[in-house]
C-alpha cells in the first residue's frame, strides 16, 4: 500500500510545507479525514500545551511503531 503524500500549510499562521511529524501528529490527534493542519507552535497553542510536550508524544508514538511517523 502506498502512502499518500500530504502537502499542508498551517491553518493558523500559514507556515508552508509542514514537516512529516507535524502532519503525522495532526492526523493522530484529529483523524485521517482532517482538512486543516497546524504547525507545532500553533498546535501547542490550540491544545494549551508546550511544543516539548507534543514532541514527547511524537517520540512515544514513534517508539510504539505508529506508521504516521515513518
Secondary structure, DSSP 8 states (H G I E B T S, - for coil): ---------BTTT--SS--HHHHHHHHHHH-TT---B--HHHHHHHHTS-HHHHHHHHHHHHHTT-GGG-
